Amino acid sequence: MAVTDALGRTVTLRAPPQRIISVAPSVTEILFALGLDRRIVAISAADDYPPDKVGPKTKVGSVVLDVEQILRLEPDLILGVANLQRGQLERLIALKQPVVAVDAGTLPEVYEQIALIGKLTGRVETGAKLVAEMRRRERAVERAVAGRRTPRVYVEIWGEPLMTAGQGTFITDLVIRAGGRNVFADVHGWPQVSEEAVVRRNPDVIVVTYPQGGTRVLTRRGWGQVNAVKARRVGVVSPSLVSRPGPRLVAGLERLARIIHPEAFR
């Protein structure tokens, strides 16, 4: 089987892989969702889901991979994320390892990524069923928020310093699909912003992705006149649900939609 990966390389596998190493949390979630538990010989140290399955697996590093350990495990497929791990993956490629890089920036691209991994591992039908279920849940959200006004949404990734999500992130894509407008959609990536900039943009809804963030926002000095704070429309969502390109991304979409349009889900 020959596929083109996210690094633009044509990679050929002679048979469905039996010894798979995942070096990214999102890829690990996809592999487990495809029922490939027994074929996964190692994962990233950053992997935390599903919690009952990642614990016993061998870890091969996270930001910096343990290349020697990877070589000892003799994998027939190594999966990683191109835009986060290019240097590490290229190092493995130079050592003639069977690397396939994946990438995704939107929910539809996640569907494509799941289908690709299903194809690589001989789980095409399982992958198709997983994507079909995710699409069903996405369409349910789309129907629920259709025709409603699109409130201005500020997503706070971190509180000190203030960090948000801009254009080109999963979070902005999901906010739009959940029936909102990201107030910082005019900037790219994960910018640091000032409190004054947030107050000026006066969001109708605030979403935070770190513990105790909701309480911090509601009691923040000088934010009392922000629409979202006045109406107490501040919600919390787990960061892994809205920034990790795996099967749970649709759960993040559902959570965002309930925060942005609670009236649609009563």
C-alpha positions as CSV (number, residue, x, y, z in Angstrom):
1,M,0.0,0.0,0.0
2,A,1.3,3.4,-0.9
3,V,0.1,6.7,0.7
4,T,1.2,10.3,0.6
5,D,1.8,11.6,4.1
6,A,1.6,15.1,5.6
7,L,5.3,15.7,4.8
8,G,4.6,15.1,1.1
9,R,6.4,11.8,1.1
10,T,5.1,8.7,-0.6
11,V,5.3,5.9,1.9
12,T,4.8,2.2,1.0
13,L,3.8,-0.5,3.5
14,R,4.2,-4.1,2.3
15,A,1.6,-5.5,4.8
16,P,-0.7,-4.2,7.5
17,P,1.6,-3.1,10.4
18,Q,1.7,-5.3,13.5
19,R,4.1,-3.2,15.6
20,I,2.9,0.4,15.7
21,I,4.4,3.3,17.6
22,S,2.4,6.4,18.1
23,V,4.4,9.6,19.1
24,A,1.4,11.9,19.4
25,P,-1.7,11.9,21.8
26,S,-4.2,12.4,19.0
27,V,-2.8,9.5,17.0
28,T,-2.8,7.3,20.0
29,E,-6.5,8.1,20.6
30,I,-7.3,7.2,17.0
31,L,-5.4,3.9,17.2
32,F,-7.3,2.8,20.3
33,A,-10.6,3.9,18.8
34,L,-9.9,1.7,15.8
35,G,-9.4,-1.3,18.2
36,L,-5.7,-1.6,17.6
37,D,-4.7,-2.0,21.2
38,R,-2.6,-5.2,20.8
39,R,-0.6,-3.8,17.9
40,I,0.5,-0.7,19.7
41,V,4.0,-1.4,21.1
42,A,4.7,2.1,22.4
43,I,3.3,5.6,22.7
44,S,4.3,9.1,23.7
45,A,4.8,10.0,27.3
46,A,2.3,12.8,26.8
47,D,-0.6,10.4,26.0
48,D,-3.3,10.3,28.6
49,Y,-6.4,8.9,26.9
50,P,-7.9,6.4,27.1
51,P,-6.6,6.4,30.7
52,D,-7.1,2.6,31.3
53,K,-5.2,1.7,28.2
54,V,-2.3,4.1,27.9
55,G,-0.9,3.3,31.4
56,P,0.7,-0.1,30.6
57,K,2.1,0.9,27.2
58,T,5.9,1.5,26.8
59,K,6.7,5.2,26.5
60,V,9.2,6.6,24.1
61,G,9.5,10.2,25.2
62,S,7.3,13.2,24.2
63,V,8.9,16.5,23.1
64,V,12.2,14.7,22.6
65,L,11.8,11.1,21.5
66,D,14.0,8.2,22.8
67,V,15.2,7.2,19.4
68,E,17.3,4.3,20.7
69,Q,14.3,2.8,22.4
70,I,12.2,3.2,19.3
71,L,14.9,1.4,17.2
72,R,15.0,-1.5,19.8
73,L,11.2,-2.0,19.5
74,E,11.6,-2.6,15.7
75,P,8.3,-1.0,14.7
76,D,6.8,-1.5,11.2
77,L,4.9,1.8,11.5
78,I,5.6,5.0,13.4
79,L,2.8,7.7,13.4
80,G,3.3,11.3,14.3
81,V,2.0,14.8,13.7
82,A,3.9,16.8,11.0
83,N,3.4,20.4,12.2
84,L,4.3,19.6,15.8
85,Q,7.1,17.0,15.4
86,R,8.7,17.6,12.0
87,G,12.2,17.6,13.4
88,Q,11.8,14.5,15.4
89,L,10.1,12.6,12.6
90,E,12.7,13.7,10.1
91,R,15.4,12.3,12.4
92,L,13.6,8.9,12.4
93,I,13.2,9.1,8.6
94,A,16.9,9.6,8.2
95,L,17.4,6.4,10.1
96,K,15.2,4.6,7.6
97,Q,12.3,4.1,10.0
98,P,8.7,3.5,8.7
99,V,7.4,6.9,9.5
100,V,4.0,8.3,8.3
101,A,3.3,11.9,9.3
102,V,-0.3,13.0,9.6
103,D,-1.9,16.5,10.2
104,A,-5.2,18.2,10.5
105,G,-6.5,21.7,11.1
106,T,-10.2,21.3,10.9
107,L,-12.8,18.8,11.8
108,P,-13.2,17.5,8.2
109,E,-9.4,17.0,8.0
110,V,-9.6,14.9,11.2
111,Y,-12.1,12.7,9.4
112,E,-9.6,12.3,6.6
113,Q,-6.8,11.6,9.0
114,I,-8.9,8.8,10.7
115,A,-9.7,7.3,7.3
116,L,-6.0,7.3,6.4
117,I,-4.9,5.6,9.6
118,G,-7.7,3.1,9.1
119,K,-6.4,2.4,5.6
120,L,-2.8,2.0,6.8
121,T,-3.7,-0.4,9.5
122,G,-6.3,-2.5,7.6
123,R,-9.2,-1.0,9.6
124,V,-11.0,0.7,6.8
125,E,-14.5,-0.3,7.8
126,T,-13.9,0.5,11.5
127,G,-12.5,3.9,10.5
128,A,-15.5,4.6,8.3
129,K,-17.9,3.7,11.1
130,L,-16.1,5.9,13.5
131,V,-16.1,8.9,11.1
132,A,-19.8,8.3,10.3
133,E,-20.7,8.5,14.0
134,M,-18.6,11.7,14.4
135,R,-20.4,13.2,11.4
136,R,-23.8,12.3,12.9
137,R,-23.0,14.1,16.1
138,E,-21.6,17.1,14.1
139,R,-24.8,17.3,12.1
140,A,-26.9,17.2,15.3
141,V,-25.0,20.2,16.6
142,E,-25.4,22.0,13.2
143,R,-29.2,21.4,13.3
144,A,-29.5,22.6,16.9
145,V,-27.7,26.0,16.3
146,A,-29.0,26.6,12.8
147,G,-30.8,30.0,12.4
148,R,-29.6,31.3,15.8
149,R,-27.7,34.5,16.2
150,T,-23.9,34.1,16.3
151,P,-22.6,35.5,19.6
152,R,-19.1,36.9,19.9
153,V,-16.9,34.3,21.7
154,Y,-13.5,34.7,23.5
155,V,-11.6,31.6,24.3
156,E,-9.0,31.8,27.0
157,I,-6.3,29.2,26.8
158,W,-4.3,30.5,29.7
159,G,-4.7,33.3,32.2
160,E,-1.2,34.5,33.1
161,P,-0.3,35.8,30.5
162,L,-3.6,35.8,28.6
163,M,-3.5,33.5,25.7
164,T,-6.2,32.8,23.2
165,A,-6.9,30.9,20.0
166,G,-6.9,32.6,16.6
167,Q,-7.3,31.7,13.0
168,G,-6.0,28.4,11.8
169,T,-6.7,26.5,15.1
170,F,-9.2,23.8,15.8
171,I,-10.8,26.0,18.4
172,T,-11.8,28.7,15.9
173,D,-13.1,26.0,13.5
174,L,-15.2,24.5,16.3
175,V,-16.5,27.8,17.6
176,I,-17.8,28.6,14.1
177,R,-19.4,25.1,13.8
178,A,-20.9,25.6,17.3
179,G,-22.7,28.7,16.1
180,G,-20.3,31.4,17.4
181,R,-17.8,34.0,16.2
182,N,-14.3,34.1,17.6
183,V,-13.5,37.7,18.6
184,F,-9.8,37.0,17.8
185,A,-10.3,35.3,14.5
186,D,-8.3,38.2,12.9
187,V,-5.1,36.9,14.4
188,H,-3.3,33.6,13.8
189,G,-2.4,30.7,16.0
190,W,-2.1,31.1,19.7
191,P,-1.4,34.7,20.5
192,Q,-0.9,36.5,23.8
193,V,-3.4,39.3,24.2
194,S,-4.0,42.1,26.7
195,E,-6.9,42.4,29.1
196,E,-7.8,45.7,27.5
197,A,-8.1,44.0,24.1
198,V,-10.5,41.5,25.4
199,V,-12.6,44.1,27.2
200,R,-12.7,46.3,24.0
201,R,-13.9,43.3,21.9
202,N,-16.6,42.7,24.5
203,P,-17.4,39.0,24.0
204,D,-20.9,37.7,24.6
205,V,-19.5,34.3,25.7
206,I,-16.2,33.3,27.3
207,V,-14.8,29.8,27.1
208,V,-11.8,28.8,29.3
209,T,-9.7,25.7,28.9
210,Y,-7.8,25.5,32.2
211,P,-8.8,24.6,35.8
212,Q,-10.4,27.4,37.8
213,G,-10.4,29.6,34.8
214,G,-14.2,30.3,35.0
215,T,-13.9,31.7,38.5
216,R,-10.9,33.7,37.6
217,V,-12.7,35.4,34.6
218,L,-15.8,36.2,36.6
219,T,-13.9,37.9,39.4
220,R,-11.3,39.6,37.2
221,R,-10.9,43.3,38.0
222,G,-12.2,45.6,35.3
223,W,-14.2,43.0,33.4
224,G,-17.5,43.7,35.1
225,Q,-19.0,45.4,32.1
226,V,-18.0,42.7,29.6
227,N,-21.3,41.2,28.2
228,A,-20.2,37.6,29.0
229,V,-19.3,38.5,32.6
230,K,-22.5,40.5,33.2
231,A,-24.6,37.6,32.0
232,R,-22.3,35.0,33.6
233,R,-22.0,33.3,30.3
234,V,-18.6,31.7,31.1
235,G,-18.0,28.0,30.4
236,V,-15.1,25.6,30.9
237,V,-14.0,22.9,28.5
238,S,-11.2,20.4,28.7
239,P,-8.3,21.5,26.4
240,S,-7.9,18.0,25.0
241,L,-11.5,18.1,23.6
242,V,-10.9,21.2,21.5
243,S,-7.3,21.1,20.5
244,R,-6.4,17.4,20.0
245,P,-7.3,16.2,16.4
246,G,-8.8,12.9,17.4
247,P,-12.2,11.1,17.9
248,R,-13.1,13.3,20.9
249,L,-13.0,16.5,19.0
250,V,-16.7,16.1,18.2
251,A,-17.3,16.0,22.0
252,G,-15.5,19.3,22.2
253,L,-17.8,20.7,19.5
254,E,-20.9,19.5,21.5
255,R,-19.5,21.1,24.7
256,L,-18.8,24.4,22.9
257,A,-22.3,24.4,21.4
258,R,-23.9,24.0,24.8
259,I,-21.8,26.9,26.2
260,I,-22.5,29.2,23.3
261,H,-26.2,28.2,22.7
262,P,-27.5,26.6,26.0
263,E,-31.1,27.4,24.9
264,A,-30.7,25.0,22.0
265,F,-30.1,22.0,24.2
266,R,-32.6,22.4,27.0
